Amino acid sequence: MYCDDEYEIYKKKYIKNIKVELEDLQFQLQQQKQQQKQLQAQLQRQEQNQAQTQNDTDTISNVGNPTININVDNCSERKEARKKHYREQDDCCSDYTKDEKKHNDSCCNYISLERQVNNSANDVTNFPRITQSETSLAHFKNFILYGFNDSNNSPPSFSGFAFSNDLGNTWTDGGFIPVNPGGINAGDPVITVDRNGVFYYGQIGTENIPGRRQDVISVSTGTINPNGAITMNRPQIVGRGQNPPAMDNPNTFLQDKEWITVGPDANNPGNEALYITWTDFTTPTPSILFSKYTTGVNLAPIITDQVIIPPAANTFVSGSFVLVDNLGGIYVFYEEITDPNPADMIRPQNYLNTPNRTIRMVKSVDGGNTFPIRVAVSNPFAAAATDTALCDRPSIGVDNVRRIRMNEFPQAAIGPDGTLYVVWNAGRVIGGTTFIDIFLAYSTDKGNTWNIVDITPSNSTFTFFPSVAANKNGAHIQYNRFNDRGGTLAGIGDGTFAVFLKSFSLCDGLSKEKMVSTAFSPVPVTHPSPDTADCYMGDYNQIITGPGNCLLHSWGDNRDVIIQGAIQRDNPNVFFNITVPKKKDHNCGCDYVR
């Protein structure tokens, strides 16, 4: 009788497991059907965009008080589907591949793997050229290429890099990007990678072009070696200005604020292309240019130096960010600043309490030949700054010797479902008090309309340097925030800052804040290094998605100190962290278990 009971129990468990497996197969089939429907809808929208280029007028939804649109019905269905998918599974990350799982020490716990990326010994050797900042990164499987401004090797190269072949556990400082004869690599790195594992390091600089020396945008390609290192090649020119001066000023780079990405080529199905945007400062007022190149170690031009945002009177544009969707649609986001009073001779960017700034987008649906679709992503907002003293530009001042220059440049990402996300920092002036927040805009209709969310509405301390990454769980926003000492301080707080993270999904809204860096950092002195501008602490950091649910973070801070004789200085270094959502954390793919 005991054996019969045991058999019945076994049979019930076996039947139950078969049912669970069948439900999983049905779930996967349902997901495939939904993906097919989404692809068909995307194709239809692309055809509509191509036929209706009259969408030139600026449009933005929820003008006024920002709101969050939540589709409750779809969320309920999705949550129920996830419950079925993960039922009877103890490992919340069981949908990862084995290769992805092995890097998550505990995929159901929020892990931290902070590492310093650059080698501080080089700062001692090259003192006082000790600045590392302004970070970007990309990964191919477990290999990460990390770019940063590095004054150790400047001149002739301000473009530093490091790499990791174990998903960020250990790092090798690679030194600097090699320089062309007579050229200068001036940094401002942006890193991307193609599907074959070729890396691309975008930068500003100067090159000897037949007939004259010119400021340019260039890209250095890199390939992984069999020994787990990377070979970075000399830069290839991908961008030039419209009116290069007859004589080059070695201290000013007139082709600046570039961004690059790799994505599908709408005009060459099945192939990828390298996309580049930047600001040209050789025109009376700035303009934004666009180039497109083939991928691979050796780049070939497809479109070069095309003006997509022409110069306009009393208007300052900069900080472009290029993004490509899975159909090859090209989105370029940028900041536009208008001059409210041209007669007073004040530069438009130096107005602090006036809402004269807007985040805008232009879009191409023909592979970059034209950008007829023009949309306002944000409402007008004020500078994310408190003064212009000492820096002669907007900055956040901690005291009379410590300032951080500020821009409001956007960064963007696109989710697997096609949702677009854009982040920026903005000033709000209420009753004479300045608040500096991070805002997120999202679009579910290919950028035609936008909804805005204040990511840091309850923070009384200033936030800055936002970046966004997107995966199946929504948008993940990294930013710097001043220390509020448990909510007791406002503005600049205690004068130190750290790196934080929040996530956002259309179903669940905004998550709680998490600290990414392990330490708070002071603001650097106003004159940080002989080869950096006053009030310089970089212009951006970056977050990207990694394997599985991993998020890969890059940033610079000044927590360390270097002492040379009687001189003690804050030492700007660059850091990395990998974070993984825990089982019951917001936006984890497994937060629907049980």
C-alpha positions in Angstrom: 0.0 0.0 0.0 2.9 2.3 0.8 4.4 1.8 -2.7 1.0 2.5 -4.3 0.7 5.8 -2.4 4.3 6.6 -3.4 3.5 5.9 -7.0 0.3 8.0 -6.9 2.3 10.9 -5.5 5.0 10.5 -8.2 2.3 10.3 -10.9 0.7 13.5 -9.7 4.0 15.4 -9.6 4.9 14.0 -13.1 1.5 15.2 -14.5 1.9 18.5 -12.8 5.4 19.0 -14.3 4.1 18.1 -17.8 1.4 20.7 -17.4 3.9 23.3 -16.3 6.1 22.6 -19.3 3.1 22.8 -21.6 2.1 26.1 -20.1 5.7 27.4 -20.7 5.5 26.3 -24.3 2.2 28.0 -24.7 3.6 31.1 -23.1 6.6 31.1 -25.5 4.3 30.7 -28.5 2.1 33.5 -27.3 5.2 35.7 -26.9 6.3 34.9 -30.4 2.9 35.8 -31.8 3.0 39.1 -29.9 6.4 39.9 -31.3 5.2 39.2 -34.8 2.2 41.5 -34.3 4.6 44.2 -32.9 6.9 43.9 -35.9 3.9 44.2 -38.3 2.7 47.3 -36.4 6.2 48.8 -36.6 6.3 48.2 -40.3 2.9 49.9 -40.7 4.1 52.8 -38.6 7.2 53.1 -40.7 5.2 53.2 -43.9 2.9 55.9 -42.3 6.0 57.9 -41.3 7.4 57.7 -44.8 4.0 58.8 -46.3 3.3 61.5 -43.7 6.4 63.6 -43.4 4.2 66.6 -42.6 4.8 65.8 -38.9 7.3 68.7 -38.9 5.3 70.7 -36.3 6.4 70.4 -32.7 4.1 68.2 -30.7 4.3 67.0 -27.1 1.7 65.3 -25.0 0.7 66.2 -21.4 1.9 69.8 -21.8 2.0 71.3 -18.3 2.1 69.1 -15.3 3.9 65.8 -16.2 1.9 62.6 -15.8 2.4 58.9 -16.2 0.2 56.9 -18.5 -0.5 53.4 -17.2 -2.2 50.7 -19.2 -3.6 48.6 -16.4 -5.2 45.9 -18.6 -2.0 45.1 -20.4 0.0 45.1 -17.2 -2.4 42.6 -15.6 -2.1 40.3 -18.5 1.7 40.6 -18.5 2.0 39.9 -14.8 -0.3 36.9 -15.0 1.7 35.5 -17.9 5.0 36.0 -16.0 3.5 34.2 -13.0 2.7 31.2 -15.2 6.1 31.3 -16.8 8.0 31.3 -13.5 5.7 29.0 -11.6 7.4 26.1 -9.8 10.8 27.6 -10.6 13.0 28.4 -7.6 15.6 30.4 -9.6 14.1 33.8 -10.4 16.5 34.3 -13.2 15.9 30.9 -14.8 15.4 32.5 -18.2 19.0 33.5 -18.3 21.5 31.5 -20.4 24.1 29.6 -18.4 26.8 32.0 -19.7 24.8 34.9 -18.4 24.0 33.4 -15.0 27.5 32.6 -14.1 28.4 36.3 -13.8 25.5 37.0 -11.4 26.9 35.9 -8.0 23.3 36.0 -6.7 20.9 36.9 -9.4 18.1 37.2 -6.8 20.0 39.7 -4.8 21.2 43.2 -5.7 24.9 42.7 -6.0 27.6 45.3 -6.3 30.9 44.8 -8.1 32.5 48.3 -7.9 36.0 48.5 -9.5 38.3 51.3 -10.2 39.1 51.2 -14.0 42.2 53.4 -14.5 45.6 52.8 -12.9 46.3 55.5 -10.3 50.1 54.8 -10.5 50.0 56.7 -13.8 48.7 59.8 -11.9 51.8 59.7 -9.7 54.1 59.4 -12.7 52.4 62.2 -14.7 51.4 64.6 -11.8 49.8 67.1 -12.1 48.1 65.7 -15.2 45.9 63.4 -13.1 42.3 63.8 -14.4 40.2 60.9 -15.6 36.6 61.6 -16.3 33.7 61.6 -18.8 33.0 57.9 -19.3 31.4 55.6 -21.9 31.4 51.8 -22.4 30.1 49.0 -24.5 30.3 45.2 -24.1 30.4 42.2 -26.4 29.6 39.0 -24.5 31.9 39.3 -21.4 34.3 41.8 -22.9 33.9 45.5 -22.0 35.7 48.4 -23.6 35.6 51.5 -21.4 36.6 55.0 -22.6 37.4 58.1 -20.6 39.2 61.4 -20.8 42.7 60.9 -19.5 45.2 63.7 -18.9 48.0 61.3 -18.2 48.9 61.1 -21.9 47.9 64.6 -23.0 49.2 65.8 -25.3 49.0 64.2 -27.8 46.2 61.9 -26.7 43.5 62.8 -24.1 41.6 59.7 -25.2 42.1 57.0 -22.6 40.7 53.5 -22.5 40.6 50.3 -20.3 39.2 46.9 -20.9 37.9 43.9 -19.0 37.5 40.3 -20.4 35.5 39.0 -17.4 32.5 41.3 -17.4 34.1 43.9 -15.1 35.6 41.8 -12.4 39.2 42.8 -13.4 40.4 45.7 -15.5 43.5 46.6 -17.5 44.4 50.3 -18.1 45.1 50.3 -21.9 46.8 53.7 -21.9 45.7 56.0 -24.8 44.2 55.7 -28.3 47.1 55.8 -30.8 47.6 59.1 -32.6 47.9 59.8 -36.3 51.1 61.7 -37.3 50.7 65.3 -36.4 47.2 64.7 -35.0 45.7 65.2 -31.5 43.1 62.9 -29.8 41.1 65.3 -27.6 38.9 62.8 -25.8 35.1 63.0 -25.2 34.8 59.3 -25.7 31.7 57.5 -26.9 31.9 53.7 -27.2 29.7 51.3 -29.3 30.1 47.8 -30.7 28.7 45.9 -33.6 27.2 42.4 -33.7 30.6 40.9 -34.8 32.4 42.3 -31.8 34.2 45.2 -33.5 34.4 48.2 -31.1 34.2 51.8 -32.1 35.7 54.7 -30.0 34.4 58.1 -31.0 36.3 61.2 -30.1 37.0 64.8 -31.0 40.4 65.9 -32.2 42.6 67.5 -34.8 44.1 65.9 -37.9 46.4 67.0 -40.7 44.2 67.1 -43.8 45.9 68.0 -47.1 45.9 71.7 -47.3 45.2 72.5 -43.7 45.0 71.3 -40.1 41.4 70.8 -39.1 39.3 69.9 -36.1 37.4 66.7 -36.7 35.3 63.9 -35.3 37.2 60.6 -35.5 36.6 56.9 -34.7 39.2 54.4 -33.6 38.1 50.8 -34.2 39.2 47.9 -32.0 39.2 44.1 -32.1 39.6 41.6 -29.4 42.8 39.5 -29.4 43.0 35.8 -28.8 44.7 36.5 -25.5 41.7 38.5 -24.2 43.2 42.0 -24.8 42.1 44.5 -27.4 43.9 46.2 -30.3 42.9 49.8 -30.9 43.7 51.3 -34.3 44.5 54.8 -35.3 41.6 57.2 -35.7 39.6 57.5 -39.0 38.0 60.8 -39.8 34.2 60.6 -39.8 33.2 64.3 -39.4 34.4 67.7 -40.5 33.0 71.2 -40.1 31.3 73.4 -42.7 33.7 76.4 -42.4 37.0 75.3 -40.9 39.2 78.3 -40.0 42.4 79.0 -42.0 44.5 78.6 -38.8 43.8 76.0 -36.2 43.6 77.0 -32.5 45.1 74.0 -30.6 43.2 75.0 -27.4 39.7 75.0 -29.0 37.9 72.2 -30.8 35.2 73.5 -33.1 33.9 70.0 -33.9 32.6 68.8 -30.5 29.9 67.1 -28.5 29.7 64.0 -30.6 27.8 60.7 -30.1 28.0 57.5 -32.1 26.0 54.2 -32.3 25.8 51.1 -34.4 22.4 49.9 -35.7 20.5 48.4 -38.6 20.9 50.1 -42.0 17.4 50.8 -43.4 18.8 51.1 -46.9 20.9 47.9 -46.7 18.7 45.2 -45.1 20.6 42.7 -43.0 23.6 45.0 -42.5 24.6 47.4 -39.8 26.0 50.9 -40.1 27.9 53.3 -37.9 26.0 56.6 -37.1 27.7 59.8 -35.9 26.2 63.1 -34.8 28.1 66.2 -33.5 28.0 70.0 -33.1 29.7 72.2 -35.6 30.9 75.5 -34.0 32.4 77.0 -37.2 29.1 78.5 -38.1 27.8 81.9 -36.7 25.5 79.9 -34.4 26.1 76.1 -33.8 24.6 73.5 -36.1 24.3 69.7 -35.8 25.8 67.4 -38.4 25.3 63.7 -39.3 27.5 61.1 -40.9 27.0 57.4 -41.6 29.7 54.8 -42.3 29.9 51.1 -43.0 30.9 48.9 -40.0 34.1 46.9 -39.7 37.7 47.7 -38.9 38.1 49.9 -41.9 35.2 52.4 -42.3 33.7 53.5 -45.6 31.5 56.6 -46.0 27.8 56.4 -46.8 26.7 59.9 -45.8 29.2 62.5 -44.7 28.9 65.9 -42.9 25.2 66.4 -43.5 23.6 69.3 -41.8 20.5 68.1 -40.0 20.0 71.1 -37.6 21.0 74.2 -39.5 22.3 77.3 -37.7 19.5 79.7 -36.6 19.7 83.3 -35.3 19.6 83.6 -31.5 19.6 79.8 -31.1 22.2 77.6 -29.5 22.1 73.8 -30.2 24.4 71.1 -28.9 24.6 67.8 -27.1 23.2 65.6 -29.8 22.6 61.9 -29.1 21.9 59.4 -31.9 19.8 56.3 -31.5 18.7 53.7 -34.1 15.7 51.3 -33.8 15.5 47.7 -35.1 14.1 48.9 -38.5 16.9 51.4 -39.1 14.8 54.4 -38.0 17.3 57.1 -36.8 16.5 59.4 -33.9 18.7 62.4 -33.0 18.0 64.1 -29.7 19.6 67.5 -28.8 19.3 70.5 -26.5 18.1 73.8 -28.0 18.7 77.1 -26.1 17.1 80.3 -27.3 18.2 83.8 -26.5 15.4 85.6 -24.7 17.0 89.1 -25.2 19.6 89.3 -28.0 20.2 93.0 -27.3 21.8 92.4 -23.9 24.8 90.5 -25.3 24.4 87.7 -22.7 25.1 84.3 -24.1 21.8 82.4 -24.3 23.2 79.5 -22.3 24.1 81.9 -19.4 20.5 82.7 -18.6 19.8 80.7 -15.4 16.2 81.2 -14.2 14.6 81.6 -17.6 12.9 78.6 -19.3 14.8 79.0 -22.5 15.9 75.4 -23.0 14.1 72.5 -24.8 15.0 68.9 -25.6 14.2 68.2 -29.3 14.3 65.3 -31.7 14.7 64.9 -35.4 14.0 61.6 -37.1 14.9 59.9 -40.4 13.0 56.9 -41.9 15.0 56.7 -45.1 18.4 55.7 -43.7 19.6 59.2 -42.9 19.1 60.8 -46.3 16.6 63.2 -44.8 15.4 64.2 -41.3 11.9 65.7 -42.0 10.2 64.7 -38.7 10.9 67.3 -36.0 9.4 67.0 -32.5 9.7 68.7 -29.1 10.4 66.1 -26.5 10.2 68.4 -23.5 8.5 71.6 -22.3 10.8 74.6 -22.0 12.9 74.5 -18.8 15.5 76.6 -17.0 19.2 75.8 -16.6 20.3 73.0 -14.3 22.7 75.4 -12.6 22.9 77.9 -9.8 25.4 80.5 -11.1 27.9 81.5 -13.8 30.6 82.9 -11.4 34.2 81.8 -11.8 33.3 79.5 -14.8 31.7 82.1 -17.1 29.1 79.4 -17.9 26.3 77.7 -16.0 27.6 75.7 -13.0 26.7 74.3 -9.6 28.8 76.0 -7.0 29.7 74.3 -3.7 31.9 77.1 -2.5 34.3 79.7 -3.9 36.8 77.2 -5.1 34.7 74.2 -6.1 32.4 74.3 -9.1 30.9 71.8 -11.6 30.0 73.2 -15.1 26.6 72.0 -16.2 24.8 71.2 -19.4 21.4 69.6 -19.9 22.4 67.3 -22.7 20.0 64.4 -23.3 20.8 60.7 -23.4 18.4 58.1 -24.9 17.7 54.4 -25.1 15.2 52.1 -26.8 13.5 49.1 -25.2 12.9 45.7 -26.9 9.3 46.7 -27.4 10.2 49.8 -29.3 9.5 52.3 -26.4 11.8 55.3 -26.6 13.3 56.8 -23.4 15.1 60.1 -23.0 16.6 61.7 -19.9 18.0 65.1 -19.1 18.6 67.3 -16.1 16.6 70.6 -15.7 16.2 73.5 -13.4 12.9 74.4 -11.7 12.5 77.8 -10.0 9.8 77.8 -7.4 9.3 80.9 -5.2 12.8 82.0 -5.9 14.4 78.6 -5.0 16.1 76.5 -7.6 15.5 72.8 -7.8 17.5 70.6 -10.2 15.8 67.4 -11.2 16.2 64.5 -13.6 13.4 64.1 -16.1 12.5 61.0 -18.2 10.4 61.3 -21.4 9.0 58.1 -23.0 7.3 57.5 -26.3 5.4 54.4 -27.4 4.6 55.7 -30.9 8.1 56.0 -32.5 8.7 59.5 -31.1 5.6 61.3 -32.3 4.3 62.1 -28.8 6.0 62.1 -25.5 5.0 61.7 -21.8 7.3 63.2 -19.1 8.1 61.8 -15.6 10.1 63.6 -12.9 12.5 60.9 -11.8 13.7 62.8 -8.7 10.6 64.8 -7.6 11.1 64.3 -3.8 14.9 64.9 -3.8 15.8 68.3 -2.3 19.4 68.0 -3.3 20.6 68.7 -6.9 20.9 65.8 -9.4 23.0 65.8 -12.6 24.7 63.7 -15.3 21.8 61.4 -16.1 22.1 58.4 -18.4 19.5 55.8 -19.4 19.5 52.1 -20.5 16.5 50.0 -21.4 15.7 46.3 -21.4 12.6 44.1 -21.1 12.0 45.4 -17.6 11.8 49.1 -18.6 14.2 52.1 -18.3 17.0 52.3 -15.8 18.3 55.8 -15.0 21.7 56.5 -13.5 22.5 59.9 -12.1 24.6 61.8 -9.6 23.0 63.3 -6.6 24.4 65.5 -3.8 24.3 64.0 -0.3 21.2 65.1 1.6 22.3 63.4 4.8 19.1 61.4 5.1 16.8 64.1 3.8 17.9 66.8 6.1 19.8 68.9 3.5 18.8 70.6 0.3 20.6 72.0 -2.8 24.3 71.0 -2.7 23.7 69.0 0.5 27.0 68.5 2.3 28.9 69.3 -0.8 29.6 65.6 -1.8 27.8 63.5 -4.4 27.4 59.8 -5.3 25.9 57.8 -8.2 22.3 56.5 -7.9 19.9 54.4 -9.9 16.1 54.3 -10.4 14.1 52.2 -12.8 10.8 53.0 -14.5 8.3 50.8 -16.3 5.0 51.6 -17.9 3.3 49.0 -15.6 4.9 49.6 -12.3 6.0 53.3 -12.4 9.1 54.5 -10.6 11.2 52.3 -8.4 13.0 53.3 -5.1 16.4 54.9 -5.4 19.5 52.7 -5.0 23.1 53.8 -4.5 25.4 52.5 -7.2 28.8 54.0 -6.1 30.1 52.9 -2.7 31.3 56.3 -1.6 30.4 60.0 -1.7 32.8 62.2 -3.5 33.8 65.8 -3.2 33.5 68.3 -6.0 36.9 69.0 -7.6 38.6 72.4 -7.3 37.7 75.0 -10.0 41.0 74.6 -11.7 41.5 70.8 -11.6 44.4 70.2 -14.1 46.7 72.1 -16.5 45.0 70.5 -19.5 41.3 70.8 -18.5 38.9 73.7 -18.6 37.9 75.5 -15.4 35.1 73.9 -13.5 35.5 70.7 -15.4 34.3 67.3 -14.1 33.3 65.9 -17.5 29.9 66.3 -19.2 28.4 62.9 -18.9 28.6 59.3 -17.5 26.9 56.2 -19.0 24.8 53.2 -18.0 24.2 50.3 -20.5 22.5 47.0 -20.4 24.6 43.8 -20.0 23.9 40.1 -20.2 20.5 38.9 -18.7 19.2 41.6 -16.3 22.7 43.0 -15.6 23.2 46.8 -15.7 26.8 48.1 -16.4 27.6 51.5 -14.9 30.5 53.9 -15.6 31.3 57.2 -13.9 34.1 59.4 -12.6 34.5 60.8 -9.1 37.0 62.4 -6.9 37.0 60.3 -3.7 40.7 59.6 -3.8 43.6 61.9 -2.9 47.0 62.2 -4.4 50.0 63.7 -2.4 53.1 64.9 -4.1 55.5 66.5 -1.7 53.7 69.3 0.1 50.8 69.3 -2.5 47.6 67.4 -1.8 44.9 67.1 -4.5 41.7 65.4 -5.1 42.4 62.7 -7.6 39.7 62.3 -10.3 39.4 58.6 -11.2 36.9 56.5 -13.2 34.9 53.5 -11.9 32.7 50.6 -12.9 29.9 48.7 -11.2 27.6 45.9 -12.3 24.2 45.7 -10.7 21.5 43.0 -10.9 17.9 43.5 -9.7 17.0 41.2 -6.9 14.1 38.9 -6.8 11.5 41.2 -5.5 13.0 44.4 -6.6 11.1 46.7 -9.0 11.4 45.8 -12.7 13.1 42.5 -12.2 11.9 40.0 -14.8 11.2 37.7 -11.8 9.3 40.2 -9.6 6.1 38.3 -10.6 7.1 35.0 -9.0 4.5 33.7 -6.5 
